[in-house]
């Protein structure tokens, strides 16, 4: 019961991670709190509830703001790991 309340609260204040993948060239990660690692083949970011790892080549981060980041380049894989 308490997990349902927490989930509803996260949605209400927009703390739930949303990820949009466009082909193999762009990933939008919303609710990004921090960029943990960043180079041209690997990007690791932390959101409120998970860590997102993006692997590829020629990776670049653009438009880091309070709502999220855009990752551009040749995306090969996206991995999601629950925080905690």
Secondary structure, DSSP 8 states (H G I E B T S, - for coil): -HHHHHHHHHHHTT-S--EEEETTTEEEEESEEEEEEE-SSEEEEEESSEEEEEEEEEEEEEEEETTEEEEEEEEEEEEEEE--
